[in-house]
Structures are given as C-alpha cells and as structure tokens.
Amino acid sequence: MQKEANELKPKNLTKEQTDEFFKVYRILHNDLSEFENFMTEQKKNIKQAEEDAEGLELVIRIVDKALNTNSMDEESEKLKSFLGKLQKSYEQASEYVNDMNEQIGSYEERYERAKQFFQDFKEQVEILDDKGTCVVHEKALFMVEYLNSLGQIMEPEEREKLRQQQKQQG
C-alpha cells in the first residue's frame, strides 16, 4: 500500500466495514509505533544500567586496591563492609542487564512478527488509481473481523482515556 490510510477510498466495503478497516489500521499502526518506542526506551535503560555496572566495577577495584594497601584496622573494616555492598549492587546490576537483554530479544521477536502482520494487512489493499480508490481483499476483512471479535482493541485516544481513568481510580 503506497498511500497513507487516510488517502484510501475502499470501493468494495460498506460504510461500517470502511470505518472498522480504518479503525484497525490506526490501531495496528499506533501499536507498532508505541512498541518500537518502548523498545528504544528499554534499550536506553539497558545501556544506562550497563554503564552503571561498569562504574560499580571500577569503584570495586579501587576500594579493593585501597584495602590491600591500607593498614588501618577500623577503616579497613568499613571499607570491607562498603566493598561487600558494592559487590552486591554490581551483581544486581549485572543480573538486571542480563535479564533485560533477554527480554529485549523477546520483544524484538514480537515486534518483527507484529511488523509482518501489519505488512500482510497492508498488502491486502489493492490501490486502483492515483486518487486512492482501492479494493480491500477478503484476508484483510477477515483480519478486521477477527481483531474486532477479540473485543479488546481500542483506538489510541480510547486507550489513553482508559489509562487516565485507571490512574484517577488507583
């Protein structure tokens, strides 16, 4: 589909089918964009966590070195305690980074499937002329009917209103 959805004029759909088609198109497009933005944000968070872990590792080496050269007993005990806390924080940060990298891998797989689904959906629209006249094929109509039958699909504005209501109630 070369034209934007709002430029299309399906000639083989009823008014209700056309409305449902455009609704599903907007939802799929918006969800895909949100998913992509979410993954980008998660990748930034992982990068920050990796940098934090590297910083902790550096501080651990410095404190460890200070312990090996320090001969004061009271200070040594405080440094050992501090070193233990740093090492625990480093382990937690490293574990978080590993978990998030696995999760991002899973998200990327889902994102690729969602992108392919949307592409398949768009390919079911045959544009007939420069004015946007098109035919929406049966497979796209089936996808629209199926997604509507799930009953949980909402326009971006509807979803945002629901989130706001839930925030106010919770």
C-alpha atoms as an extended CHARMM CRD file, in Angstrom:
* protein
*
       170  EXT
         1         1  MET       CA              0.0000000000        0.0000000000        0.0000000000  PROA      1               0.0000000000
         2         2  GLN       CA              1.7400000000        3.1420000000       -1.2330000000  PROA      2               0.0000000000
         3         3  LYS       CA             -0.7690000000        5.6860000000        0.0280000000  PROA      3               0.0000000000
         4         4  GLU       CA             -1.4500000000        6.6040000000        3.6460000000  PROA      4               0.0000000000
         5         5  ALA       CA             -4.5870000000        5.0430000000        5.0790000000  PROA      5               0.0000000000
         6         6  ASN       CA             -6.4510000000        8.3560000000        5.2410000000  PROA      6               0.0000000000
         7         7  GLU       CA             -5.9280000000        8.7750000000        1.4710000000  PROA      7               0.0000000000
         8         8  LEU       CA             -7.6230000000        5.4810000000        0.6450000000  PROA      8               0.0000000000
         9         9  LYS       CA            -11.1620000000        5.1270000000       -0.6270000000  PROA      9               0.0000000000
        10        10  PRO       CA            -12.2430000000        1.4860000000       -0.4710000000  PROA      10              0.0000000000
        11        11  LYS       CA            -14.8260000000        0.8200000000       -3.1600000000  PROA      11              0.0000000000
        12        12  ASN       CA            -15.8590000000       -2.6720000000       -2.0770000000  PROA      12              0.0000000000
        13        13  LEU       CA            -16.7280000000       -2.0090000000        1.5780000000  PROA      13              0.0000000000
        14        14  THR       CA            -19.8390000000       -0.7960000000        3.2940000000  PROA      14              0.0000000000
        15        15  LYS       CA            -19.6170000000        2.3360000000        5.4440000000  PROA      15              0.0000000000
        16        16  GLU       CA            -19.4010000000        0.1800000000        8.5890000000  PROA      16              0.0000000000
        17        17  GLN       CA            -16.6950000000       -2.0520000000        7.0980000000  PROA      17              0.0000000000
        18        18  THR       CA            -14.7420000000        1.0180000000        5.9700000000  PROA      18              0.0000000000
        19        19  ASP       CA            -14.9220000000        2.5250000000        9.4480000000  PROA      19              0.0000000000
        20        20  GLU       CA            -13.7960000000       -0.7700000000       11.0020000000  PROA      20              0.0000000000
        21        21  PHE       CA            -10.9860000000       -1.1400000000        8.4610000000  PROA      21              0.0000000000
        22        22  PHE       CA             -9.6080000000        2.3260000000        9.2190000000  PROA      22              0.0000000000
        23        23  LYS       CA            -10.0110000000        1.7900000000       12.9560000000  PROA      23              0.0000000000
        24        24  VAL       CA             -7.9760000000       -1.4210000000       12.8420000000  PROA      24              0.0000000000
        25        25  TYR       CA             -5.4100000000        0.2040000000       10.5680000000  PROA      25              0.0000000000
        26        26  ARG       CA             -4.9470000000        3.1200000000       13.0080000000  PROA      26              0.0000000000
        27        27  ILE       CA             -4.7230000000        0.7930000000       15.9840000000  PROA      27              0.0000000000
        28        28  LEU       CA             -2.1780000000       -1.5050000000       14.3370000000  PROA      28              0.0000000000
        29        29  HSD       CA             -0.1010000000        1.4380000000       13.1480000000  PROA      29              0.0000000000
        30        30  ASN       CA             -0.2060000000        3.1360000000       16.5580000000  PROA      30              0.0000000000
        31        31  ASP       CA              0.5440000000       -0.0610000000       18.4920000000  PROA      31              0.0000000000
        32        32  LEU       CA              3.5150000000       -0.7830000000       16.2660000000  PROA      32              0.0000000000
        33        33  SER       CA              4.8640000000        2.7330000000       16.8050000000  PROA      33              0.0000000000
        34        34  GLU       CA              4.3390000000        2.5020000000       20.5720000000  PROA      34              0.0000000000
        35        35  PHE       CA              6.0660000000       -0.8730000000       20.6670000000  PROA      35              0.0000000000
        36        36  GLU       CA              9.0300000000        0.4940000000       18.7430000000  PROA      36              0.0000000000
        37        37  ASN       CA              9.2820000000        3.4960000000       21.0750000000  PROA      37              0.0000000000
        38        38  PHE       CA              9.0450000000        1.2280000000       24.1180000000  PROA      38              0.0000000000
        39        39  MET       CA             11.8920000000       -0.9570000000       22.8440000000  PROA      39              0.0000000000
        40        40  THR       CA             14.0300000000        2.1160000000       22.1110000000  PROA      40              0.0000000000
        41        41  GLU       CA             13.4470000000        3.3610000000       25.6700000000  PROA      41              0.0000000000
        42        42  GLN       CA             14.2500000000       -0.0660000000       27.1240000000  PROA      42              0.0000000000
        43        43  LYS       CA             17.4900000000       -0.2070000000       25.1340000000  PROA      43              0.0000000000
        44        44  LYS       CA             18.4530000000        3.2070000000       26.5360000000  PROA      44              0.0000000000
        45        45  ASN       CA             17.7160000000        1.9390000000       30.0500000000  PROA      45              0.0000000000
        46        46  ILE       CA             19.8710000000       -1.1350000000       29.4570000000  PROA      46              0.0000000000
        47        47  LYS       CA             22.7290000000        0.9980000000       28.1850000000  PROA      47              0.0000000000
        48        48  GLN       CA             22.4800000000        3.1670000000       31.3070000000  PROA      48              0.0000000000
        49        49  ALA       CA             22.4170000000        0.0930000000       33.5400000000  PROA      49              0.0000000000
        50        50  GLU       CA             25.4800000000       -1.2990000000       31.7350000000  PROA      50              0.0000000000
        51        51  GLU       CA             27.3130000000        1.9840000000       32.3200000000  PROA      51              0.0000000000
        52        52  ASP       CA             26.2810000000        1.9070000000       35.9910000000  PROA      52              0.0000000000
        53        53  ALA       CA             27.5840000000       -1.6540000000       36.3260000000  PROA      53              0.0000000000
        54        54  GLU       CA             30.8790000000       -0.6540000000       34.7060000000  PROA      54              0.0000000000
        55        55  GLY       CA             31.1620000000        2.2810000000       37.1230000000  PROA      55              0.0000000000
        56        56  LEU       CA             30.4970000000       -0.0120000000       40.0830000000  PROA      56              0.0000000000
        57        57  GLU       CA             33.1150000000       -2.4300000000       38.8400000000  PROA      57              0.0000000000
        58        58  LEU       CA             35.6590000000        0.3850000000       38.6840000000  PROA      58              0.0000000000
        59        59  VAL       CA             34.8280000000        1.5640000000       42.2060000000  PROA      59              0.0000000000
        60        60  ILE       CA             35.0810000000       -2.0320000000       43.4630000000  PROA      60              0.0000000000
        61        61  ARG       CA             38.5890000000       -2.3230000000       42.0260000000  PROA      61              0.0000000000
        62        62  ILE       CA             39.5970000000        0.9830000000       43.6360000000  PROA      62              0.0000000000
        63        63  VAL       CA             38.1980000000        0.0100000000       47.0410000000  PROA      63              0.0000000000
        64        64  ASP       CA             39.7750000000       -3.4540000000       46.7740000000  PROA      64              0.0000000000
        65        65  LYS       CA             43.1170000000       -1.8770000000       45.9570000000  PROA      65              0.0000000000
        66        66  ALA       CA             42.7550000000        0.5160000000       48.9030000000  PROA      66              0.0000000000
        67        67  LEU       CA             42.0460000000       -2.4350000000       51.1870000000  PROA      67              0.0000000000
        68        68  ASN       CA             45.1870000000       -4.2010000000       50.0380000000  PROA      68              0.0000000000
        69        69  THR       CA             47.3590000000       -1.1530000000       50.7240000000  PROA      69              0.0000000000
        70        70  ASN       CA             45.5890000000        0.1230000000       53.8590000000  PROA      70              0.0000000000
        71        71  SER       CA             46.9500000000       -0.8910000000       57.2360000000  PROA      71              0.0000000000
        72        72  MET       CA             44.3510000000        0.8370000000       59.4600000000  PROA      72              0.0000000000
        73        73  ASP       CA             42.0300000000       -1.7010000000       61.0840000000  PROA      73              0.0000000000
        74        74  GLU       CA             38.9430000000        0.4270000000       61.7200000000  PROA      74              0.0000000000
        75        75  GLU       CA             38.9870000000        1.9230000000       58.2640000000  PROA      75              0.0000000000
        76        76  SER       CA             39.6600000000       -1.4820000000       56.7420000000  PROA      76              0.0000000000
        77        77  GLU       CA             36.5170000000       -2.9110000000       58.3220000000  PROA      77              0.0000000000
        78        78  LYS       CA             34.4260000000       -0.0300000000       56.9850000000  PROA      78              0.0000000000
        79        79  LEU       CA             35.9670000000       -0.4610000000       53.5390000000  PROA      79              0.0000000000
        80        80  LYS       CA             35.3090000000       -4.2230000000       53.6100000000  PROA      80              0.0000000000
        81        81  SER       CA             31.6820000000       -3.5920000000       54.5060000000  PROA      81              0.0000000000
        82        82  PHE       CA             31.4210000000       -0.9620000000       51.7760000000  PROA      82              0.0000000000
        83        83  LEU       CA             33.0950000000       -3.3070000000       49.2940000000  PROA      83              0.0000000000
        84        84  GLY       CA             30.5540000000       -6.0340000000       50.1000000000  PROA      84              0.0000000000
        85        85  LYS       CA             27.6800000000       -3.6430000000       49.4210000000  PROA      85              0.0000000000
        86        86  LEU       CA             29.2780000000       -2.5260000000       46.1620000000  PROA      86              0.0000000000
        87        87  GLN       CA             29.7730000000       -6.1050000000       45.0360000000  PROA      87              0.0000000000
        88        88  LYS       CA             26.1340000000       -6.9280000000       45.8010000000  PROA      88              0.0000000000
        89        89  SER       CA             24.9900000000       -3.8500000000       43.8690000000  PROA      89              0.0000000000
        90        90  TYR       CA             27.2410000000       -4.8270000000       40.9720000000  PROA      90              0.0000000000
        91        91  GLU       CA             25.8080000000       -8.3620000000       40.9060000000  PROA      91              0.0000000000
        92        92  GLN       CA             22.2570000000       -6.9910000000       40.9410000000  PROA      92              0.0000000000
        93        93  ALA       CA             23.0370000000       -4.5000000000       38.1650000000  PROA      93              0.0000000000
        94        94  SER       CA             24.6680000000       -7.2000000000       36.0510000000  PROA      94              0.0000000000
        95        95  GLU       CA             21.7220000000       -9.5320000000       36.5920000000  PROA      95              0.0000000000
        96        96  TYR       CA             19.3140000000       -6.7450000000       35.6400000000  PROA      96              0.0000000000
        97        97  VAL       CA             21.2700000000       -6.0750000000       32.4330000000  PROA      97              0.0000000000
        98        98  ASN       CA             21.2590000000       -9.7730000000       31.5180000000  PROA      98              0.0000000000
        99        99  ASP       CA             17.5290000000      -10.1180000000       32.2320000000  PROA      99              0.0000000000
       100       100  MET       CA             16.6990000000       -7.0040000000       30.2440000000  PROA      100             0.0000000000
       101       101  ASN       CA             18.8220000000       -8.1160000000       27.2870000000  PROA      101             0.0000000000
       102       102  GLU       CA             16.8900000000      -11.4040000000       27.2180000000  PROA      102             0.0000000000
       103       103  GLN       CA             13.6130000000       -9.5170000000       27.4580000000  PROA      103             0.0000000000
       104       104  ILE       CA             14.5880000000       -7.1600000000       24.6290000000  PROA      104             0.0000000000
       105       105  GLY       CA             15.3930000000      -10.1940000000       22.4720000000  PROA      105             0.0000000000
       106       106  SER       CA             11.8940000000      -11.4740000000       23.1270000000  PROA      106             0.0000000000
       107       107  TYR       CA             10.4180000000       -8.0340000000       22.3830000000  PROA      107             0.0000000000
       108       108  GLU       CA             12.3350000000       -7.7910000000       19.1270000000  PROA      108             0.0000000000
       109       109  GLU       CA             10.9230000000      -11.1430000000       18.0040000000  PROA      109             0.0000000000
       110       110  ARG       CA              7.3850000000       -9.9890000000       18.8460000000  PROA      110             0.0000000000
       111       111  TYR       CA              7.9920000000       -6.6660000000       17.1430000000  PROA      111             0.0000000000
       112       112  GLU       CA              9.1220000000       -8.3830000000       13.9440000000  PROA      112             0.0000000000
       113       113  ARG       CA              6.0070000000      -10.5900000000       13.9980000000  PROA      113             0.0000000000
       114       114  ALA       CA              3.7800000000       -7.5440000000       14.5890000000  PROA      114             0.0000000000
       115       115  LYS       CA              5.5160000000       -5.6550000000       11.7880000000  PROA      115             0.0000000000
       116       116  GLN       CA              4.9960000000       -8.6070000000        9.4570000000  PROA      116             0.0000000000
       117       117  PHE       CA              1.3410000000       -8.8690000000       10.4700000000  PROA      117             0.0000000000
       118       118  PHE       CA              0.8120000000       -5.1730000000        9.7010000000  PROA      118             0.0000000000
       119       119  GLN       CA              2.6640000000       -5.5330000000        6.3990000000  PROA      119             0.0000000000
       120       120  ASP       CA              0.4650000000       -8.5140000000        5.4630000000  PROA      120             0.0000000000
       121       121  PHE       CA             -2.5740000000       -6.4470000000        6.3830000000  PROA      121             0.0000000000
       122       122  LYS       CA             -1.4730000000       -3.5380000000        4.1870000000  PROA      122             0.0000000000
       123       123  GLU       CA             -0.6900000000       -5.8640000000        1.2880000000  PROA      123             0.0000000000
       124       124  GLN       CA             -4.3500000000       -6.8960000000        1.2550000000  PROA      124             0.0000000000
       125       125  VAL       CA             -5.2440000000       -3.4640000000       -0.0740000000  PROA      125             0.0000000000
       126       126  GLU       CA             -5.0590000000       -3.1070000000       -3.8280000000  PROA      126             0.0000000000
       127       127  ILE       CA             -4.8110000000        0.5050000000       -4.9710000000  PROA      127             0.0000000000
       128       128  LEU       CA             -6.5400000000        1.0420000000       -8.2850000000  PROA      128             0.0000000000
       129       129  ASP       CA             -5.6790000000        4.6420000000       -9.1470000000  PROA      129             0.0000000000
       130       130  ASP       CA             -3.8580000000        7.8120000000       -8.0630000000  PROA      130             0.0000000000
       131       131  LYS       CA             -6.9550000000        9.0600000000       -6.2630000000  PROA      131             0.0000000000
       132       132  GLY       CA             -6.6880000000        6.3090000000       -3.6450000000  PROA      132             0.0000000000
       133       133  THR       CA             -9.5260000000        4.1710000000       -4.8860000000  PROA      133             0.0000000000
       134       134  CYS       CA             -8.8090000000        0.6940000000       -3.6280000000  PROA      134             0.0000000000
       135       135  VAL       CA            -10.1240000000       -2.7800000000       -3.0430000000  PROA      135             0.0000000000
       136       136  VAL       CA             -9.7150000000       -4.3530000000        0.3610000000  PROA      136             0.0000000000
       137       137  HSD       CA             -9.3100000000       -8.1030000000       -0.0970000000  PROA      137             0.0000000000
       138       138  GLU       CA            -11.0170000000      -10.8240000000        1.9420000000  PROA      138             0.0000000000
       139       139  LYS       CA             -7.9620000000      -11.5970000000        4.0520000000  PROA      139             0.0000000000
       140       140  ALA       CA             -7.8520000000       -8.0080000000        5.3630000000  PROA      140             0.0000000000
       141       141  LEU       CA            -11.5780000000       -8.0970000000        6.0640000000  PROA      141             0.0000000000
       142       142  PHE       CA            -11.1110000000      -11.3480000000        7.9440000000  PROA      142             0.0000000000
       143       143  MET       CA             -8.2750000000       -9.7590000000        9.9730000000  PROA      143             0.0000000000
       144       144  VAL       CA            -10.5260000000       -6.8050000000       10.8100000000  PROA      144             0.0000000000
       145       145  GLU       CA            -13.4010000000       -9.0720000000       11.8480000000  PROA      145             0.0000000000
       146       146  TYR       CA            -11.0900000000      -11.2940000000       13.8740000000  PROA      146             0.0000000000
       147       147  LEU       CA             -9.4630000000       -8.4020000000       15.7220000000  PROA      147             0.0000000000
       148       148  ASN       CA            -12.8540000000       -6.8660000000       16.4380000000  PROA      148             0.0000000000
       149       149  SER       CA            -14.1230000000      -10.2030000000       17.7450000000  PROA      149             0.0000000000
       150       150  LEU       CA            -11.4090000000      -10.1160000000       20.3990000000  PROA      150             0.0000000000
       151       151  GLY       CA            -13.2140000000       -7.1380000000       21.8640000000  PROA      151             0.0000000000
       152       152  GLN       CA            -10.1360000000       -5.5730000000       23.4290000000  PROA      152             0.0000000000
       153       153  ILE       CA             -8.9200000000       -3.3650000000       20.6240000000  PROA      153             0.0000000000
       154       154  MET       CA             -9.1370000000        0.3480000000       21.2720000000  PROA      154             0.0000000000
       155       155  GLU       CA             -8.2240000000        3.4810000000       19.4080000000  PROA      155             0.0000000000
       156       156  PRO       CA             -5.2080000000        5.3040000000       20.8500000000  PROA      156             0.0000000000
       157       157  GLU       CA             -7.4550000000        8.0380000000       22.2650000000  PROA      157             0.0000000000
       158       158  GLU       CA             -9.7800000000        5.4890000000       23.8800000000  PROA      158             0.0000000000
       159       159  ARG       CA             -6.8330000000        3.6760000000       25.4310000000  PROA      159             0.0000000000
       160       160  GLU       CA             -5.4180000000        6.9330000000       26.7980000000  PROA      160             0.0000000000
       161       161  LYS       CA             -8.7840000000        7.8620000000       28.3500000000  PROA      161             0.0000000000
       162       162  LEU       CA             -8.9280000000        4.4390000000       29.9870000000  PROA      162             0.0000000000
       163       163  ARG       CA             -5.3900000000        4.8740000000       31.3730000000  PROA      163             0.0000000000
       164       164  GLN       CA             -6.3310000000        8.2670000000       32.8080000000  PROA      164             0.0000000000
       165       165  GLN       CA             -9.4520000000        6.8200000000       34.4290000000  PROA      165             0.0000000000
       166       166  GLN       CA             -7.4460000000        3.9790000000       35.9350000000  PROA      166             0.0000000000
       167       167  LYS       CA             -4.8890000000        6.4330000000       37.3200000000  PROA      167             0.0000000000
       168       168  GLN       CA             -7.6340000000        8.5010000000       38.9090000000  PROA      168             0.0000000000
       169       169  GLN       CA             -9.2410000000        5.4190000000       40.4580000000  PROA      169             0.0000000000
       170       170  GLY       CA             -5.9620000000        3.8630000000       41.5980000000  PROA      170             0.0000000000
